[in-house]
């Protein structure tokens, strides 16, 4: 039997105020080079903008993540960096939520690999190591800060660039940066973590490694969303980290597979798409769906409904196609014979309820 040689983030800082150490961390990377900052444009004209350690030779790009990250947007950002300098940057730093960090990971890869980001949607297609890259989450739940994937929507599919080279070299987890996030957005990204744990802990790929991280992340999610306290932001940030680590050596399941289809066709953000799908999955995760609804009530969040009622047949078929591409997710959830269980008609039936 061959075991996967799992790549992890090599440098981690956690703590309130730790963002202030970013300039010191980047110092060794600046010798005869520049640094690229990709920062969520929601922070323009906000206090965080003035705290970015921008040197005169650096490039700051405000990125827009109103839509899910697209491969063509990655290509455009990569070209922007290349137009700025004929030499590679000493580092690419992503400051924002999961989508912003995914963009930073993707750009760091595409600066050293030819072609379009769409060419690398899949597993282990990247050939050349990425530029040094750093993740600074300002939302918690996606696990993007520790994952080996950058989730992108391409011309024909929504699928990540899954590679050991995708993993950040450094992350800075500062709970102060996630204070003040709008309640609904905080819930949706937090539920991404909760659903990671549910699908990891109930999947056929479960092992002691993923179970240890998943169980701890689950405990923290319950504390954050059912019994919140002053340290909830700290707990949510660690839950996101542990949840991401849990699926790194296992996989997610039914909800995430369906969510990819919803995002590709309807443009739903990943966290909302997960929540919409998960609310209809009692047959797969009965106790967890009930607990999810308790968390939703506690947060005062209501989900959008009837999202698929007006879909054209071609759109429904595309949504099913996108979901079915996620074969490792289905196998983790339903076992090696999943294709006999999860037919196109059954997926259609689930989507129709949404």
N, C-alpha and C positions, 0 to 999 in steps of 0.2 A: 504494500500500500504506500502511496506517495502523499505526503502532507504538504499543504501549501505553505511556502515560506513567506509569511505575512509581513508586509511593510507597514511600519508605524511612523507617526510624526516623531522626529528625532529630538526636537526641542519644544518644551511646553512651559509657559508661565501662566500661573493662575493667581488672581488676587485683585482686590480693589485698588485702583490706581496704577496697575501694572502696564497700562497703555503708555505711561510716561517713559517706559524703558525702551520704546521702539527705536528711537534715534541711536541709542547705545548699541542695540542689537544689530542695526544696519551698518554701523561704522566700518566693520571689516569688509563689507561688500562694496564700499564706495570708492576704493582705491582705483583711480583712473577710470571710473565708471559713473553711471547714474542709476537712479532708482525710479521705478514706475509705480505710482499709487493709483489703483482703481477704487474709487470711493462712491458709494451709493449717493446719488444726487439729492436724496432727501436731506442730507446734511449740509448742503450749500446754505450759506448765511446762517448757520447754526454754530454753537460754541465748539463742537468737535472739529469743524473746519479749521479753526485757528490753532488746534492742537496737533495737526498733522506735521511731522518733522520734515518739511519740504525744504530742500537745499536748492540753490539757484540753478544747478545743473539738472535737477530732477524733472520728471514729467508727471503732472497730476491730471487724471482723466475722471471726470464725473460720469458715472455710468447710470443708465436708467434701467430699472428692473420692474417697471410697471407690467411688462410682459415677461413670460418665462424666457430664460436665455436661449437665443437662437444661434445656430452654427454660423449664420451669415453675420451676426453681430460680433461674434468672436473673431471672424476673419477681418472685419472692419477695424476692430480694436487692435488686432495684431499688426495690421498695415499702418495704423496710426503710430504705433511704437517704432516700426521700421522706418517710417518717414521722418521721425524725430531724430533718429541716429542710425548711422550705418553699422554701429557696433551693438552687441547685445547688452542689455541692462545688467547691472549687478544683482538686481532683484525685482520681483513683482509682488506688490503688497495689496491684498484685497481687504477692504474695510467695509463691512456691511453684513447683510443677512446671507442665507444660503446661496441665493442666486448670484450675489456679488462675489462671494468666495468661489463659486463655480466658474464665473467669468475669469477671475484671477488665475485659477488653476489651468483653465483652458488656454489663456493667452500665454502663460509660462511654457506650456507644452508646444503651442503652435509657433513660437519664436524659434524653436530648434527642430521642427519637423515640417517637411514640405507639404504643399497642398492645402486643402480646406479642412476645417474641423469636422465636417461631415464625413470625411474619409476615415475617421478614426472612431466613429460611433460603434462601440462593440467592446469586446474583451481582448486586452493585451495586443492591440494593433500598433501602439506607439513604439517607435524604434530608438529614438534618441532621448536622453535625459532632458528634463525641463530646466529652464532657468530657475535659480533659487527663488522660492516663493513662500510668502508669509500670509497666514489667515488671521484676521482680527474680527471675530463675530460681534455684531451689534444686535443680533437676534439669537435666540437659542431654541434648539429643537431638531433642526434638520440633520445634525451630525456631519454637515459638510466640512467642518473643520478637521475631522479625522478620517473621512472616507477616501477610498481610492478611486472615486468616480467624480466626474463633473457632468451633471445632468443637463443635456442640451436637446432642443427641438431642432431637427434637421428638415430637409425638404420632404422626406418620406417617412420619418419616424422620430419618436422621442426616445432617445437612448443615450446613456452616458458614455463618456470616454473613460473606460475602466482600465487602469494601469497602475503599476507600482510607482511609475514616475509622476502620477497625478498627485500623490500624497504631499501635503505641505511639509516643508522643511522645518517650519517654526509656526507655532500658534501662540497668540496672546489672548487669554481668557480673563477679561476684566468685567466683573459683574456690574460695575458702574455704567458701562456702555449700553446695557439693555434696560436701564431704568427709563420709565416714561414711554415705553412702546405701547401703542394703542391696544386696548384690551382684546379686541377680536383678533388682531394680528398675532399678539402674544399667545393666544389660545391655539390658533391654527398651527403655528410653528411648534408649540409645545406638544400638541397632539401628534405631530409627525414623530416626535420622540416616543410618545406613549405607544403608538401603533408599531414603530420599529420593535419595541420590546415585546408586544403581544405576538407579532408574527415570528420573531426570532425564538421566543420561548415555547411557542406551540408548533414550531416547524420540525420537519424530519431531519434537518441538518443540525439540530441542536447538539451542542457538546459542552463540556464543563467550562471552557473558555467563554463562549458566548453566553452561557447561562449565568455565570458569575456577574458579568457586566450588565446583562439584561435585567436580572433580578434587582440589582442595586438601582439601576435607572428607573425601574418600575416603582420601587419604594419612593424614590425622590419625586417622581411625577405625581404620585398619590398625595404626597405631602404638599406639593406646590399647588395642585388644583382642587384638592378636597379640604386641606387644612393649612391655608397659606399663613406665612409669618414674615417677620422682618428680613429673614435671610432667604426668602423664596427665590430671588434672582440668582444668588450664589448656587442654590440647589438646582435650579433649572439649567444653569450653565454646565454643571457637572453631570446632570442627567443627560443632556445632549451629547456630551463627550462619551459617557458610558454607553448610551444607546447606539451611537455610531460605532463604537468598538464591538458591541454585541453582534451587529449584523455583518461586521467585517469578516468574521470567521464563521458566519452562517449565511443567512439571507432573510429578506422580507418575504411577503406572501401575497395572498389574494388581493388585499386592499391596494397595495402599491401597484400591482399589475393593472388593475382596473383604473387607478388614478392616472397612470400614464396615458391611457386612451382618452380620458376626460380632458386632460391638459392639452393633448395634441389637437383634438377636434374643437373643443370649446374654449381653449385658452385659459382654463382655470389654473391659478397658482397651485403649486404642489400641495401645500398644507391644506388648503380648502378642498382640493380634489380628494385628498385622503379622507377628510372628515365626511364629505358627501358620500363617498363609497362605503366607508366603515359603518355608517349608520344603517346600512342595508345588509350587513353580513352576519346576522344573528346565527344563521345555520352553521357558520364556520367558527365564530368566536363569541358564543352566546353570553358568557359572563362578562367578558371584556366590553362588549357593545353596551350592555346595561350600565357598566361603570363609566364608560365614555359619556353616556347620556347624563349621568349624575354630574360629571365634570362640566358638561356643557351648560346644564342648568345653573350650576354654581357660578360659572363665568358670565351668565346672562347672554349667551350667544345663541342665535338661531341660524340654521343652515338654509342656504338657497334650495328651493324645491323645483320639481318639474323641469329640470334642465335639459332633459333629452326628449321632451314631448314633441317638439317641433322639428326634430332632426330629419333630414332627407335619408333615404335608404343608403345612398352612397356614403354619407357621413357615418352612419351606424356601422357599415361594413369596415370603414377605415378605423373606427374606434376599436372594433373587435380585432382587426389585424394588428394594431399597435399593442394591444394587451397581450395577444398571443405570442408576440416576439419575446416576451419576458419569460423565457422557458425556465431559467433557474429559480425564479420566484414561484412559479406554479409547482415545480418539483418539490421545493422546500415545503410548500403548504400542503400538497396532496399526494406526494410520493412519486415514484418513478413511472407509475401508470397514469399520471395525471391527465393525459390526453383522452383517456376513456371516460374520465370524470367530468372534465371541464370542456365541454363541446362548444362550438360556436353558438348553438341555440341557447345553451345555459348562460353564456356570457351576455348574449342579447337580452335574455330575460332579466338579468341583474341590472343591466344598463337601462332597460325600459322602466324599471321601478324608480330610477333616479330623476 
